[in-house]
Amino acid sequence: MEKVLVTGGTGFIGSNLVDKLLSMKVPVTVADQVIAPNTDSSLWKKRLDRYYRICKSYSAEPKLEIIDLSVERERLSRILHSNEIDTIFMLSAVFGGREFVDKQQVDCSYGFAIDQNTIRACLNSGTVERIVYSSSACVYPPSKNVPNYLIKEDDVLSTGEGFNSSDNLYGFQKITTELTLQKLSEEYGIKTGSCRFLTVYGPGEYPSTHAISTLCNRALKHEDPFLVWGTGQAERGFTYVTDIVEGMILTAQKITDGTAVNLGTDKRYRIKDVTEMILKIIGYSPKIVYDKNKPEGPFSRALDISLAKRLLNWQPKVDLNEGLRRTIQWMQQELFTSSGRK
């Protein structure tokens, strides 16, 4: 990886990836899109400020291209060519959490345009040699989300359930890009690999679109009653963001044929237990209320990571308790005053 471009590089996972690459002294260009007008107007500024701080910490000149990847294919191709980019990490996506995946599937479909334009721009650039894609555990059939079962890579489209063979349109969009990248390797010789994430959390996540960031935010604001979506019995394997970043970099170094690997954990925790862990760390004891009318997604989901162990020599290093402490500490410093309130 001599020169790298990260799409979505000011976002949650993207900014952590940029941080790691700069620490490795890899030149990084970021391509990202201004946050949509109907979102928190301060969010884009927070993401930019974080990106500039990361660059400053390594005495690196910021290289940021503001671009709408759903329509600006030719411009991205020129950016790749002029910067002599040889490796691209595809993290730009349309995502907004559980309710978004369930109820805004047309919006999820914009991901097709983003990914296909990015891949075509890589082909046209004449410089890109490898692509790493941020996929998702949403590619798997919901019927595989059961207690004690670890989802394997081969479980994709394995159940004969038609359009129910993935987690809504969001999951199918990810599968389509994975397959495109596999064929790209076969037909054009570009090295590709896909990483299937599961419930990533950690520093750098400003909007509360995932369970842990939402729960930490509410706890730090001392909400009482303390609202938790669903029954609290749903369980997940939660993956700390630096572990995900390490897995993506290893994928760039070791996978060349479009193989998709699970990057997650084989340990699962109930939302109820995670909530209690967060409140204990913060030292706050509100009345907890479970809103059963809110979506909670698949009941139980954790990943078989034996393929990542074998191909990448990768496995998660940060356990949930330590990851929660680091996340809460970052949120206290970044989002809250010294009094612990906004």
C-alpha positions in Angstrom: 0.0 0.0 0.0 2.0 2.9 -1.3 -0.8 5.4 -1.8 -4.2 4.8 -0.3 -7.7 6.4 -0.8 -10.4 5.9 1.8 -14.0 6.6 0.8 -16.1 7.6 3.8 -12.8 8.5 5.5 -14.3 11.1 7.8 -16.9 8.7 9.1 -16.8 6.4 12.2 -14.8 3.4 10.9 -13.2 5.4 8.1 -11.6 8.0 10.5 -10.2 5.2 12.6 -8.7 3.5 9.5 -7.1 6.8 8.4 -5.6 7.2 11.9 -4.1 3.7 11.7 -2.8 4.2 8.1 -1.1 7.5 9.0 0.5 5.9 12.0 2.0 3.4 9.5 3.3 6.4 7.5 1.0 5.5 4.5 0.0 8.5 2.4 -3.9 8.7 2.6 -6.4 10.6 0.5 -10.0 10.8 1.8 -13.0 11.0 -0.4 -16.3 11.8 1.3 -19.7 13.5 0.9 -21.1 16.4 2.9 -23.7 15.1 5.3 -27.3 15.4 4.0 -29.1 18.6 4.9 -31.8 16.8 6.9 -29.3 15.6 9.4 -27.7 17.3 12.4 -25.9 20.4 10.8 -23.1 20.1 13.3 -22.3 16.5 12.4 -20.3 17.3 9.3 -18.2 19.9 11.2 -17.5 17.3 14.0 -16.3 14.8 11.4 -14.1 17.3 9.6 -12.6 18.5 12.9 -11.8 15.0 13.9 -10.2 14.3 10.5 -8.0 17.4 10.7 -7.0 16.6 14.2 -5.9 13.1 13.2 -3.8 14.5 10.3 -2.3 17.1 12.6 -1.3 14.5 15.2 0.9 12.8 12.5 2.1 16.1 11.0 0.3 15.0 7.8 -1.1 17.3 5.2 -4.9 16.8 5.0 -6.0 15.5 1.6 -9.7 15.6 1.4 -11.9 15.4 -1.7 -15.6 16.4 -1.2 -17.5 14.2 -3.7 -20.9 12.6 -4.3 -19.9 9.1 -5.3 -23.4 8.2 -6.4 -23.0 10.5 -9.5 -19.4 11.7 -9.8 -17.7 8.6 -11.3 -15.5 10.3 -13.8 -14.2 12.8 -11.1 -13.3 10.0 -8.8 -11.4 8.3 -11.6 -9.4 11.5 -12.1 -8.7 11.8 -8.4 -7.4 8.2 -8.3 -5.2 8.7 -11.3 -3.8 12.1 -10.3 -2.9 10.9 -6.8 -1.5 7.6 -8.2 -3.7 5.6 -5.8 -2.9 1.9 -5.8 -5.2 0.8 -2.9 -8.7 1.9 -2.1 -10.8 1.1 1.0 -14.5 1.4 0.1 -16.3 2.5 3.3 -18.8 5.0 1.8 -22.3 3.7 2.4 -25.9 4.7 3.1 -26.8 3.5 6.6 -28.8 4.8 9.5 -29.2 2.0 12.1 -31.8 -0.7 12.7 -34.9 1.3 11.9 -33.3 2.6 8.7 -32.5 -0.9 7.5 -36.1 -2.1 8.2 -38.1 0.9 7.0 -36.1 3.0 4.5 -35.0 0.3 2.1 -35.3 2.6 -1.0 -32.7 4.8 0.6 -30.6 1.8 1.2 -30.6 1.1 -2.5 -28.5 4.2 -3.2 -25.6 2.1 -2.1 -25.7 0.3 -5.5 -24.8 3.6 -7.2 -22.0 4.5 -4.8 -20.4 1.1 -5.0 -20.7 0.6 -8.8 -19.4 4.1 -9.5 -16.5 3.5 -7.2 -15.6 0.2 -8.8 -15.9 1.6 -12.4 -13.7 4.6 -11.4 -11.1 2.2 -10.1 -11.1 0.3 -13.4 -10.8 3.6 -15.4 -8.1 5.1 -13.2 -5.2 2.9 -14.5 -3.5 3.0 -11.1 -5.7 1.0 -8.6 -4.3 -2.5 -7.9 -6.3 -3.5 -4.9 -9.8 -2.8 -3.4 -11.0 -3.7 0.2 -14.8 -3.5 0.7 -16.7 -2.8 3.9 -19.5 -5.3 3.8 -21.9 -6.4 6.6 -23.3 -9.3 8.5 -26.6 -8.1 7.0 -25.7 -10.3 4.0 -26.7 -13.4 6.0 -30.2 -14.9 6.2 -32.2 -13.8 9.2 -33.1 -17.4 9.9 -29.5 -18.0 10.8 -29.7 -15.5 13.6 -30.3 -18.0 16.4 -28.8 -18.6 19.8 -25.5 -20.6 19.9 -25.1 -20.6 16.1 -22.0 -18.9 14.7 -22.7 -17.6 11.2 -20.2 -18.9 8.5 -19.3 -17.1 5.3 -20.9 -20.0 3.3 -24.3 -19.2 4.9 -24.9 -16.4 2.3 -28.0 -17.2 0.2 -27.9 -20.7 1.6 -31.4 -21.2 2.9 -33.6 -21.0 -0.3 -35.6 -18.1 1.2 -35.6 -15.9 -1.8 -35.6 -12.2 -1.0 -35.6 -13.2 2.7 -32.1 -14.7 2.3 -30.5 -11.5 3.6 -31.3 -8.7 6.0 -33.5 -6.6 3.7 -32.3 -4.7 0.7 -29.3 -3.4 2.6 -27.9 -6.9 2.8 -28.6 -7.7 -0.9 -26.8 -4.5 -1.9 -23.7 -5.6 0.0 -23.9 -9.1 -1.6 -24.0 -7.6 -5.1 -20.9 -5.6 -4.5 -19.1 -8.5 -3.0 -19.8 -10.6 -6.1 -18.8 -7.7 -8.4 -15.4 -7.5 -6.7 -14.9 -11.3 -7.0 -15.5 -11.1 -10.8 -13.3 -8.0 -11.0 -10.4 -10.1 -9.6 -11.2 -12.9 -12.1 -11.6 -10.8 -15.2 -9.3 -7.8 -14.6 -6.7 -9.1 -12.1 -7.4 -6.4 -9.5 -6.8 -7.7 -6.0 -10.0 -7.5 -4.0 -11.4 -8.6 -0.6 -14.5 -8.0 1.4 -14.9 -7.7 5.2 -18.2 -8.5 6.8 -18.6 -6.4 9.9 -20.8 -7.1 12.9 -22.0 -4.5 15.3 -19.0 -2.2 15.4 -18.6 0.3 18.2 -16.0 2.6 19.6 -14.5 6.2 19.5 -15.4 8.3 16.5 -19.1 7.5 16.2 -20.9 10.8 16.4 -24.5 10.0 15.4 -26.2 7.5 17.7 -27.1 4.9 15.0 -25.9 1.8 16.8 -26.9 0.4 20.1 -23.8 1.0 22.1 -23.3 4.6 21.0 -27.0 5.3 21.7 -26.9 3.7 25.2 -23.7 5.4 26.2 -25.0 8.8 25.0 -28.2 8.4 27.0 -26.3 7.2 30.1 -23.9 10.2 29.9 -26.9 12.6 29.7 -28.3 10.9 32.8 -31.7 10.1 31.2 -34.3 8.8 33.6 -36.3 6.8 32.8 -33.6 5.1 30.7 -35.1 3.9 27.4 -33.8 0.8 25.7 -35.3 -0.4 22.4 -36.9 -3.8 22.3 -37.0 -6.4 25.1 -33.4 -6.3 26.1 -33.1 -10.0 25.4 -31.6 -9.7 21.8 -28.0 -10.6 21.8 -25.0 -9.6 19.6 -21.3 -10.0 19.1 -20.0 -6.5 19.5 -16.7 -5.6 17.8 -14.4 -2.8 18.8 -13.4 -0.5 15.9 -9.6 -0.8 16.1 -10.0 -4.6 15.7 -12.1 -4.0 12.5 -9.4 -1.6 11.2 -6.7 -4.1 11.8 -8.7 -6.8 9.9 -9.3 -4.5 6.9 -5.6 -3.7 6.6 -4.7 -7.4 6.8 -7.3 -8.1 4.1 -5.5 -5.6 1.8 -2.2 -7.3 2.5 -3.3 -11.0 2.3 -6.5 -11.5 0.2 -6.4 -11.1 -3.6 -9.3 -13.0 -5.1 -12.4 -11.3 -3.7 -12.8 -13.7 -0.8 -15.2 -12.3 1.9 -14.3 -12.8 5.6 -16.2 -12.3 8.8 -14.7 -9.6 11.0 -16.6 -9.8 14.3 -16.7 -11.9 17.4 -18.0 -15.3 18.4 -19.0 -14.0 21.8 -22.5 -12.6 22.3 -24.1 -10.4 24.9 -27.7 -9.5 25.7 -28.6 -5.8 25.2 -29.9 -5.9 28.8 -26.4 -7.0 30.0 -24.6 -4.4 27.9 -26.9 -1.7 29.2 -26.1 -2.7 32.8 -22.4 -2.7 32.0 -22.5 0.8 30.6 -24.5 2.2 33.5 -22.0 0.5 36.0 -19.0 2.0 34.3 -20.6 5.5 34.4 -21.8 5.0 37.9 -25.5 5.8 37.2 -28.6 3.9 38.3 -31.8 5.1 36.5 -35.0 3.3 36.0 -34.6 1.1 32.9 -37.6 1.0 30.5 -37.8 -1.4 27.6 -39.8 -0.2 24.6 -41.1 -3.4 23.0 -42.7 -1.4 20.1 -39.2 -0.4 18.8 -37.3 -2.6 16.4 -34.4 -4.7 17.8 -33.4 -6.6 14.7 -32.3 -10.2 14.6 -32.7 -11.9 18.0 -29.2 -13.4 18.2 -26.2 -12.9 16.0 -22.5 -13.8 16.3 -19.9 -14.8 13.7 -17.7 -17.8 13.0 -14.3 -16.1 12.5 -12.3 -19.3 11.8 -11.6 -18.1 8.2 -10.2 -14.8 9.3 -8.0 -16.6 11.8 -6.7 -18.9 9.1 -6.3 -16.4 6.2 -5.4 -13.2 8.1 -4.2 -14.5 11.5 -6.8 -12.1 12.9 -9.0 -12.2 15.9 -10.5 -9.5 18.1 -8.1 -8.2 20.8 -10.4 -5.7 22.8 -13.0 -7.3 25.0 -16.4 -5.7 25.5 -15.8 -4.3 29.0 -12.5 -2.6 28.0 -14.0 -1.4 24.7 -17.0 0.2 26.5 -14.6 2.0 28.9 -12.6 3.4 26.0 -15.8 4.4 24.2 -17.3 6.1 27.2 -14.0 7.9 27.9 -13.9 9.3 24.3 -17.5 10.4 24.5 -16.9 12.2 27.8 -14.0 14.1 26.3 -15.5 14.7 22.8 -19.2 15.2 23.4 -19.7 16.2 27.0 -18.4 18.8 29.5 -16.4 18.0 32.6 -19.6 17.8 34.5 -20.7 14.8 32.4 -23.6 16.7 30.8 -24.0 18.2 27.3 
